[in-house]
Amino acid sequence: MSTAEALAGVLATSPYQNLSSLDQALLDALPMAVCVCRSDGLIVRFNRKATELWGYTPRPGDTSERLYGLLKLYRSDGLALHRAATPMEQAFRTGDPQRDQEVHIERPDGSQIVALVNVALLRDDCGHTEGAISCFQDITEHKRQAEESLATRRDEQAALFAFTDELYRTVSHGDAYESAVKAIVRALRCDRASVLLLDASKTMQFVAWRGLSDEYRRVVAGHSPWSADEPDPQPISIDDVTTADLPETLRPVIQAEGIGALSFIPVMADGRLAGKFMTYYDAPHAYTPAELDIALTVARQLGFSIERGRAEAARRRSESEREFLVQELSHRVKNTLATVISIHNQSFSRAPSIEEARKSFGARIRALAQTHGRLAEGHWAGVSFETMLRDEIAPYRREDGANVLVSGPPLKLNAKSALTLGMAMHELATNAAKHGALSRREGVVSIVWEKDARADQLRIGWKERGGPTVVRPERSGFGRLLLERVLGADLGGTVGLDFAPDGLQCAIAIPLRDNLANGA
């Protein structure tokens, strides 16, 4: 229920044409703009926030038509919004409340804002429409922050792409380490950075750096927050060195270097600690989860580069074999980063709020990482479809397992199809938990798959029952886009979605030959 609908319920207890001073005090206390109109459009009540948001104070006898004549309204795509298409007119025309309609408003003084508009109808005891209440929430700053966040993510991804490209072109380890330092500074916007690797005696030694004095490197060389055989080293960040518990041997040199914050990011190769890279900020800096994710991505790519070098030295690979390995690394990383960018853009462009966008983005990245983890366990040779499926539905399955039924023959997907189908199953499971069968205890989801060797097809059926009545969505969200377009484009498959009232059904068919792992 929107705020407008809640207020409509409150105002229904008294004739809104004669609202008491208590009603006006209530409206003025609300943190969003509120306007009450009669069915003929006459404005009968508004609060202070409304005049601030509109940049105009309605006069006695003013109507919503006059108000919209003074304000210029636009859709989110920049097209002008005619009066008949405004949320209030749509509510009067359809008889339904209008929820979270994004409107761009140009005020009389020329300034522009972005608002979410919610409209609820006011009815008399007989159910006749007497007017409407509109709530406007200024989301201009939220939109700006979202756009800045998107720009930051694009800059980060550009730095990572450049790093991947440079790794492909490097002919020496030194070039790779210098490229890593450059990518770290650009992607994380830090002031300085360094890369240290374990030498033959398992001591950390500087191999590349930017902006560090000889004295600092002399004192810090050999120091590591993890032992050389640490099986699962985790990143460590120090937001403010002045308050941190640092070794007394290091504190003076760190302060003399003018470092305000720093981080230790482990670099793994062949499943073991190979070294670390460090970021330095001149002022205190609180590391965000997104920054740590970017740092770990750089560390993984650097680890891949180290693994490549070791493989070349140990097996004396031919030039063609080395080129193939680098190209595969570049292709895999670029595909993953492209997927992350796509998920980020879709999450932030389609979610009604920044918080929901962050939650959706985080959940989708975790789903992607989960499938990556399964592939890594099998050395990227493939992953069991049933294992991947159970990973995605595990958060929503009851202990007795009665609400999720899975059935099908053993099969192993290759890396590309596992990543794409993993995201598809994640979207279906999340949708079922939010809006479908898994949102109710009596709801059941059944997933059945079969291999048709004669038709060269893998067929997957998702069927829900026992959930709320299904209503076909008016627009396509990220999940539907992934199912209907990406599955077809990436895997050469077909998808049929049936928004049956008694439960969503999804039928997926993809070629066996192109999507199963070798030997599956």
N, C-alpha and C positions, 0 to 999 in steps of 0.2 A: 504494500500500500504506500502510495506517495504521500508527501507532506500535504499536498493540496487535498487529497482524499480524506486524510485525517482531519484537517481543518473543516472540510465540508461537513463531517459528522458532528463536530463541535458546534458549528454555526447553525446546523439544522434544528437546534433546540430553541432558537429565537428567530424572529423575522429579520433577515439581514438588512432589509431596507431601513430598519430602525435599530441598528446595533447600539448597544449601550456603551458608555464610556469604558466599562470594563472590557468589552470586546475590542475597542480601539486600543486600549492599553496592552491587551494580549497581542494584537497584530504588531504594535510598535516594538514589542519585546522580542519578536521573532528575528532570527539572524539572516533571513532572506526576504526579498521583496515579495509583497502580497498585494493582490488587487482583486476586488469583488465587483462583478458587473451583473446588471439585470439581463434578462434574455434579449431585450432590445438593444443591448450594448451600453446602456448608461452606466458610468462608473459611480458606484455608491460607497465604496470604501477602499482605502489603500493605506499603506504604512510608510514610515519615513524611509525605510530601505528602498521602497519602490521609487520614490522621488530621486533618491541618490543614484539608483541604477539607471533610471530613464534619463536623468538630467533635466527633468521637467516635472512641475507640480500641476496635476489636473485641476481645472477650475470647475465650479458648479455647472452642471449640465454637460460636461465633457463626456464623450463616448469613446469606446475602444476604437472605433473607426477614426476619430480625430487623433487619438493617441498614436495609432499606427501610421497616420498620415504625417505626424511629426517625426516619428522614428523610421529609419530605413532598416528593414529586416532582410537578412540574407541567410541562405542555407549554408551548411558547412562547406559545400563545393563552390561557394561564391556567387551562385545564382540568386537573383532577387526573389524574395518570398512575398507573393501577393497576399492581400488581406484574406482572400477566401481560403488560403492554404495555411494561415496561422494556426497554432495549436488551439486557441480558443474557438475559432470558427470551425475547426475540425471536430471539436468536442460537441458544439451545438448541432452540427450537421449529422454526426454519427450517433450521438447519445452516449458515447463511451469516453472514459477519462483518457487524457493524453499524458504519457509518462516519458520523462527524460528526453524531451525534444531539444536538440542543440540548435540554438538560434544565434546568429551574429547580428549585433545591433549597432547601428550608427546613430549616435545621439544628436540632438539639435546643434550642439557645439562642434560637431565633427569628430569627436572622439569615438572609439569603437571598443566594444566589449563582446565577450562570448558568454552566453547564459544557457543553463538547462532550464527548460520550462515544463512545469507540470500543471495540468488543468483538470479540475473535477467539477461536475455539475451540481448545482443546488436544486433540490426538488421540494415541493410542498407535500403535505400529508397524503395527497392523492397520487403522488408520483409525477406530477407535472413539472417540467423544467421551468424554474423561475430565474435562474441565473447561473453564474459560474464563478469559481474562485481560481485564480492563477497564482502560481508561485514561481519566482525567478531566482535562480541561484547563479551568482557570478562565478564562472569557472575560468576567467581570462588568465589568471595566474597559473592555474593548474595546466591549462593548455600550453602556456609558455614554458613551464617546467618540463612538460612532456616533450615538447619540440626540442628543448635544449638537451634533454636526456637522449633523445633519438640522435641529435647531432653528435653528442659525445660518443654514443655507441658506434656511429658511422666512422668517426675519427679513429676509434680504437680498432675497428675492423680493418680500416684502411692500413693502419700500422701493421696489423698482423698479416694482411695480405702481402704487404711490401716485404715483411720479414720472410714469409714463405718463399716469395719470389727470389729474394737474395740468397736464401739457403740453397735454392735450386741452382743458382749461378756460381756459388762459391767453389773455389778450387782448393782451399786450405782450411784447416781447423781455425786458424787465426781469423780468417775472414768471417767465418760463421759466428765466432764469439763477438767480433766487432759489430756484426749485424744484429746480434741479440741485444747488445747494449743500446744500440740506436733504437730498436723496436721498443725496448723497455721504457726509455725516456719519452718516446713519442706517445705510446699507448697509455702509459700510466701518469703522464704529465709530472714526472718527478724531476728534481733538479740534477741528480747524479745517479749513476748506476755502476754496477760491477758484476763480473762473472768470475767465480772461483771453482776449481775442480780439484778432486782428490788426486794426489800424485801417487807414485808407486809405493810410498810409505804411508798412504792413506791420510795425508795431511792436506788441508785446504790451501791452495795457492791461486793467486790472481792470474788470470789469463787475458782479461780485458777489463777496461774501466774508463770512466769519464769523470773528470773534475775532482780526482782524489790526489792528495799530496803523497810524496814518497814516504814521509814519516807515518802517515795513517796506514798505508798499505804494509809497511814494515811491521808495525805493532799488531795489526789485525790478522795478518797472514797466519794460517794455522788454526785460527779460532773457528769453532763450529758449534751450533746449539744442539747438534745431533751426533751420536756416535757413528763411526763409519759403517757399522753393520745394522743400523736402525732399520727395521723392516718397513715401517710406515711413517716416515718423517712428515710432520705437518708444518704448514707455513706459520711463521711467527712475525707479528708486527708490533712495533713499539711506537705508539702514537705521540709520545712526548718524552724525550730522553731525559729531561730535567727531573721528572718524577719516577722514572723507571728504575728497577732494581738491576743495575748493571755491575759487572765485575769491576772492582776498583782499578784493575790494570787497564781497562778499556775506557772508563768514563772520562778521564782527562783528555785523551787523544780524540775521542768523539766530540767533546765539547769544543776543543781547540779547532777541530775541523769545521765547526759551525753547522753541525747536523742537528736538526730539530726532531726528526722522526725517521725511522728506517724499518725495513722488513727483510726477513730471511725466507727465500723461496727455494725449496729443495728441487734439485734436478735429478731425475731418475733415468737410468739407462739399464736395459736388460733386467729390470725388476730390482735393481740395487741403487743405493745412493751414489751418484757420480759427482755431485758438487752442489753448488747453490748459486743463485744470483741475488743481488741485494739492490734495493731501491733506497734513495736518500732524499729527504725533503729538508729544506733549510729551516722551515717553521714546523711546529706541531701539525700533524696530519692524521685524521681518523680514517683508516682504511675501510672502504665499503666492501660488501660482499661481491659486487660487480668488479671492483678493482682486483680483488683476490682471484676471481675467476679468470680475468684477463691474464694476470701474472702466471697462473697455473697453466694456461694455454701456451704462453711463451715458453714456460719450463718444459712442457711436453714436447713442443717442437724442437727445442734445444736438445732434449733427451733423445729424440728421434735422430737428430744430426750426429750425436755422439755414438749412438748405436750403429748408425751407418758407417761411421769411421772405423769402429771396432770390427764390424763385419768385413769391411774392405781389407783391413790389416790381417785379420785372422784367416780369411778364406781366399785372399788374393783374387778378388772378383775381377772379371774382365771389364773393360770400359763399358760395354753394352749392358752388362748386369748392373753396374753401378748407376748408369743413367736410368735404367728401368726402376730401380729402387727409389731414386730421388723423385722421378716423375710420379710414382705411386704415392709417395709421401705428400708431394705437393697437391696431387689430385684429391687425396683423402682429406687433408687439412682444409683446402679451399672449399670442398663440398660441405664439410662440417660447418665452417664459418658462414658459408652462404645460407645454410639451413638456419643457423642461429639468427642471422640478420632477418631472414624471412619471418621467423617466429616472433622476433622482437617487433618488426614493423606491423604484423597482423595483430599482435596482442595489444599494442598501444594505440592502433588506429581504430579498433573495433570495440574496445572495452568502454563502458560508460563512465568509469572513474579511474584515476591514476592507481589507487590501491588495488582495484580489481585487475587492472592491467599487469601490475607487478606480480600479483599472485598467479595469474594465468601464465605469465612469462616464466616465472620460477618453476611452476609445476611442469611446464612443457620442456624446459631445459633439463629438469631432473629425469623426466621420462626418456629424453634423448640420451642423457648420460648413462642411464640404467642399461639401455640397449648397447651402448658403446662398451660398457663394462662386461656384458655377456660376450660380446664379440672379442674383446681383448682376452677373456678367459680362454677362448678357443683359438687364440692367435689369428683372429680375423678369418678363420676358415669357414665360419658359419655359426648359426645359433638355432637351437630347437624352437620351432614355432610355439609349441605348448609352453615351454619355459618362459619365453618372452611374453606370451599371453597371460600366464599366471602372475608374472611380475607386475603387469599393468593393472590387473583386477584385484590383486592382493589387498590393497587398502580398503576395499569395499566388500570383501567377502566375509560372511559371518563365520564364526568358529565351526559351526556344523556344516558349512559349505552348501547349505540348501538353497541359497539365493543365487548361486552362480554354478551353472552346469556346463562342462566342457567335454567335447567328444570328437575324436578324430585320430587318424593314423599318425605314427611318428614321421616327422619330416624336418629337414634342416634347411633354413633359408640362408641365402648368401648375404653378404654385408649390406648391400644396397637395399634389397627388399626387406631385410630385418629392420633397418632404421625407419623406412617409410611405413611399413605395416605396424611397427611398434608405436609410432606417433599416431597412426589411425586408431589402433586399439585404445591408446590413452585417451583420445578425444571421445570415442564412443563410451568408454567407462566413466569418464568425468561427466559427460552429458547425462548418462543414466543416473549417476549419483546426485546430480543437481536437480534434474527435471524428470527423470524417467523411473524405471522399475526399481533401481537401487536406492531411490529416495524414500521408499516405504519398506517396512519389514516384510510385508507379504509379497513384495515384488520379486520377480525371478528373471534372470538373464541367462539365455542358453546360447552357447557358441559351438557350432558344429562345422567341421571342415572335412573335405574329402579330396582325393587325388583322382582325376580322370585322365589316365595316361593316353587313352585313345583320342581324346579331344585336346590333349596337352594343356590341361587347365587345373589349377588349384582353386577350389570353390570354398568360400568361407561364408557362413550364415550367422548373423547376429540377430537374435529375436528377444524382445522384451515383453513381459506380461505382468499384470498385477500392479502396475504403477498408475500415476495420474493420467487422466484423459489427455491424449496427445493432440496438440494443435500445431498445424504446419507453420513453421516460422516464416515471417514476412521477409526476412533478409538472410543472406548466407553469412554465417560466422566463419571463424578460422577452421573449425573442425569440419564443417560441410565443404568448405573450399578444398581442404586437404583431401577429403574422401573423393569428391567428385572430379577434381582436376588433377591434383598431384599424383594420386594413385594411377590414373590413366597415363599421365605424361611420363612418370618415372618408371612405372612397372609394366606399361602396356596393358593395363587391365580395364575392367569395366566395374562400375558401382551402381547399384540400384537402391535408392532410399525410399521406403514406404512409411509415411507418417500416419499409420493406421491409428484410429482413436484408442484402441485397446493396447497399443504398444508399438514402439519404433521397430522396424525391421530393416536390416541392411544386408544386401547380397553382394559379395565381392568375388570377382573371377580374374585371375592373373595367369599368364603362361607359366607352365611348370619349367620348361626348358631354360628360360632366362632368369628365373628367380630362386631356384633351389641351388644349394651348395653342391659342389662337385661330389658325385657319389651318393647324393641323397636320394 
